Amino acid sequence: METKISNEKQNVENTIDMNDKDYLNKLLTCLKEMTKNYAVSLTEASNEILYEKYKEMFLKYSLLQRKVFELLFKKGWYELEQVDSNKISQKYNTLNTEIDTIRTN
């Protein structure tokens, strides 16, 4: 049985115009993508100075992404799924099996 974890939703006007919820969701999506791209850039940096700059920017954007997520969650505009421990254990075992397969190949 799934249980949702969320806060009470703050109502926003449902119109064709973007509202605070829409802007924050768009910002969160953008920040997630930027964080992923900086992670890739870190692995491909050609020198230490460039690496440190990418790392600094990655940390700033990932922190900002977290703050935006927390704001969305606080306002009730983002829900989490509570999963039972059996489902977590199954996923953990599946991932360990995959890792073991990769190591033996």
Phi and psi in degrees as GROMACS dihedral restraints (atoms count N, CA, C in turn):
[ dihedral_restraints ]
;  ai    aj    ak    al  type     phi  dphi    fc
    3     4     5     6     1   -84.7    20    10
    4     5     6     7     1   138.8    20    10
    6     7     8     9     1  -124.5    20    10
    7     8     9    10     1   132.5    20    10
    9    10    11    12     1   -90.2    20    10
   10    11    12    13     1   139.4    20    10
   12    13    14    15     1  -110.3    20    10
   13    14    15    16     1   118.5    20    10
   15    16    17    18     1  -159.6    20    10
   16    17    18    19     1   169.0    20    10
   18    19    20    21     1  -102.0    20    10
   19    20    21    22     1   167.5    20    10
   21    22    23    24     1   -62.0    20    10
   22    23    24    25     1   129.8    20    10
   24    25    26    27     1   -71.3    20    10
   25    26    27    28     1   133.0    20    10
   27    28    29    30     1   -84.3    20    10
   28    29    30    31     1   128.8    20    10
   30    31    32    33     1   -72.0    20    10
   31    32    33    34     1   141.7    20    10
   33    34    35    36     1  -127.4    20    10
   34    35    36    37     1   151.4    20    10
   36    37    38    39     1   -67.2    20    10
   37    38    39    40     1   131.8    20    10
   39    40    41    42     1   -95.9    20    10
   40    41    42    43     1    89.9    20    10
   42    43    44    45     1  -130.6    20    10
   43    44    45    46     1   179.8    20    10
   45    46    47    48     1   -70.2    20    10
   46    47    48    49     1   -25.3    20    10
   48    49    50    51     1   -76.2    20    10
   49    50    51    52     1   150.1    20    10
   51    52    53    54     1   -71.0    20    10
   52    53    54    55     1   144.3    20    10
   54    55    56    57     1  -116.3    20    10
   55    56    57    58     1  -177.3    20    10
   57    58    59    60     1   -57.2    20    10
   58    59    60    61     1   -41.7    20    10
   60    61    62    63     1   -61.0    20    10
   61    62    63    64     1   -45.2    20    10
   63    64    65    66     1   -61.6    20    10
   64    65    66    67     1   -46.2    20    10
   66    67    68    69     1   -62.5    20    10
   67    68    69    70     1   -42.9    20    10
   69    70    71    72     1   -67.1    20    10
   70    71    72    73     1   -39.5    20    10
   72    73    74    75     1   -63.6    20    10
   73    74    75    76     1   -41.4    20    10
   75    76    77    78     1   -64.3    20    10
   76    77    78    79     1   -42.7    20    10
   78    79    80    81     1   -63.1    20    10
   79    80    81    82     1   -43.0    20    10
   81    82    83    84     1   -60.7    20    10
   82    83    84    85     1   -44.8    20    10
   84    85    86    87     1   -60.1    20    10
   85    86    87    88     1   -44.5    20    10
   87    88    89    90     1   -63.6    20    10
   88    89    90    91     1   -44.8    20    10
   90    91    92    93     1   -66.0    20    10
   91    92    93    94     1   -37.2    20    10
   93    94    95    96     1   -61.3    20    10
   94    95    96    97     1   -44.2    20    10
   96    97    98    99     1   -65.8    20    10
   97    98    99   100     1   -42.0    20    10
   99   100   101   102     1   -63.1    20    10
  100   101   102   103     1   -41.6    20    10
  102   103   104   105     1   -62.3    20    10
  103   104   105   106     1   -43.3    20    10
  105   106   107   108     1   -60.7    20    10
  106   107   108   109     1   -44.1    20    10
  108   109   110   111     1   -66.5    20    10
  109   110   111   112     1   -36.9    20    10
  111   112   113   114     1   -68.5    20    10
  112   113   114   115     1   -33.6    20    10
  114   115   116   117     1   -62.1    20    10
  115   116   117   118     1   -42.0    20    10
  117   118   119   120     1   -65.4    20    10
  118   119   120   121     1   -42.9    20    10
  120   121   122   123     1   -60.0    20    10
  121   122   123   124     1   -36.9    20    10
  123   124   125   126     1   -60.0    20    10
  124   125   126   127     1   -40.3    20    10
  126   127   128   129     1   -73.4    20    10
  127   128   129   130     1   -16.1    20    10
  129   130   131   132     1  -113.9    20    10
  130   131   132   133     1     7.3    20    10
  132   133   134   135     1   -62.3    20    10
  133   134   135   136     1   135.0    20    10
  135   136   137   138     1   -86.3    20    10
  136   137   138   139     1   -15.9    20    10
  138   139   140   141     1  -151.3    20    10
  139   140   141   142     1   170.5    20    10
  141   142   143   144     1   -66.3    20    10
  142   143   144   145     1   -39.8    20    10
  144   145   146   147     1   -63.1    20    10
  145   146   147   148     1   -45.6    20    10
  147   148   149   150     1   -63.2    20    10
  148   149   150   151     1   -42.6    20    10
  150   151   152   153     1   -58.3    20    10
  151   152   153   154     1   -46.7    20    10
  153   154   155   156     1   -63.9    20    10
  154   155   156   157     1   -38.3    20    10
  156   157   158   159     1   -64.0    20    10
  157   158   159   160     1   -47.2    20    10
  159   160   161   162     1   -60.7    20    10
  160   161   162   163     1   -41.2    20    10
  162   163   164   165     1   -63.4    20    10
  163   164   165   166     1   -43.4    20    10
  165   166   167   168     1   -60.9    20    10
  166   167   168   169     1   -44.6    20    10
  168   169   170   171     1   -68.9    20    10
  169   170   171   172     1   -39.3    20    10
  171   172   173   174     1   -58.7    20    10
  172   173   174   175     1   -46.5    20    10
  174   175   176   177     1   -64.1    20    10
  175   176   177   178     1   -40.9    20    10
  177   178   179   180     1   -64.0    20    10
  178   179   180   181     1   -47.2    20    10
  180   181   182   183     1   -70.2    20    10
  181   182   183   184     1   -35.6    20    10
  183   184   185   186     1   -69.3    20    10
  184   185   186   187     1   -35.1    20    10
  186   187   188   189     1   -67.0    20    10
  187   188   189   190     1   -43.8    20    10
  189   190   191   192     1   -63.5    20    10
  190   191   192   193     1   -40.3    20    10
  192   193   194   195     1   -59.7    20    10
  193   194   195   196     1   -42.4    20    10
  195   196   197   198     1   -64.1    20    10
  196   197   198   199     1   -42.0    20    10
  198   199   200   201     1   -63.9    20    10
  199   200   201   202     1   -40.3    20    10
  201   202   203   204     1   -65.7    20    10
  202   203   204   205     1   -43.6    20    10
  204   205   206   207     1   -57.7    20    10
  205   206   207   208     1   -47.6    20    10
  207   208   209   210     1   -61.4    20    10
  208   209   210   211     1   -36.7    20    10
  210   211   212   213     1   -66.2    20    10
  211   212   213   214     1   -45.0    20    10
  213   214   215   216     1   -59.5    20    10
  214   215   216   217     1   -43.2    20    10
  216   217   218   219     1   -65.3    20    10
  217   218   219   220     1   -43.5    20    10
  219   220   221   222     1   -60.2    20    10
  220   221   222   223     1   -37.1    20    10
  222   223   224   225     1   -82.9    20    10
  223   224   225   226     1    -1.2    20    10
  225   226   227   228     1    80.9    20    10
  226   227   228   229     1    15.5    20    10
  228   229   230   231     1   -96.8    20    10
  229   230   231   232     1     3.2    20    10
  231   232   233   234     1  -139.2    20    10
  232   233   234   235     1   128.6    20    10
  234   235   236   237     1  -113.1    20    10
  235   236   237   238     1   149.6    20    10
  237   238   239   240     1  -115.0    20    10
  238   239   240   241     1   153.9    20    10
  240   241   242   243     1  -101.3    20    10
  241   242   243   244     1   126.4    20    10
  243   244   245   246     1   -84.7    20    10
  244   245   246   247     1   124.2    20    10
  246   247   248   249     1  -111.6    20    10
  247   248   249   250     1   141.1    20    10
  249   250   251   252     1   -73.5    20    10
  250   251   252   253     1   158.6    20    10
  252   253   254   255     1   -63.8    20    10
  253   254   255   256     1   -27.6    20    10
  255   256   257   258     1   -63.2    20    10
  256   257   258   259     1   -41.5    20    10
  258   259   260   261     1   -65.0    20    10
  259   260   261   262     1   -39.8    20    10
  261   262   263   264     1   -65.0    20    10
  262   263   264   265     1   -44.2    20    10
  264   265   266   267     1   -62.1    20    10
  265   266   267   268     1   -41.6    20    10
  267   268   269   270     1   -61.5    20    10
  268   269   270   271     1   -44.8    20    10
  270   271   272   273     1   -64.7    20    10
  271   272   273   274     1   -42.5    20    10
  273   274   275   276     1   -59.6    20    10
  274   275   276   277     1   -46.3    20    10
  276   277   278   279     1   -64.7    20    10
  277   278   279   280     1   -39.6    20    10
  279   280   281   282     1   -61.9    20    10
  280   281   282   283     1   -46.0    20    10
  282   283   284   285     1   -64.8    20    10
  283   284   285   286     1   -40.2    20    10
  285   286   287   288     1   -63.2    20    10
  286   287   288   289     1   -39.5    20    10
  288   289   290   291     1   -62.6    20    10
  289   290   291   292     1   -43.6    20    10
  291   292   293   294     1   -62.5    20    10
  292   293   294   295     1   -42.1    20    10
  294   295   296   297     1   -64.1    20    10
  295   296   297   298     1   -43.7    20    10
  297   298   299   300     1   -61.9    20    10
  298   299   300   301     1   -38.1    20    10
  300   301   302   303     1   -64.3    20    10
  301   302   303   304     1   -42.1    20    10
  303   304   305   306     1   -65.3    20    10
  304   305   306   307     1   -40.9    20    10
  306   307   308   309     1   -65.5    20    10
  307   308   309   310     1   -34.5    20    10
  309   310   311   312     1   -82.4    20    10
  310   311   312   313     1   -13.3    20    10
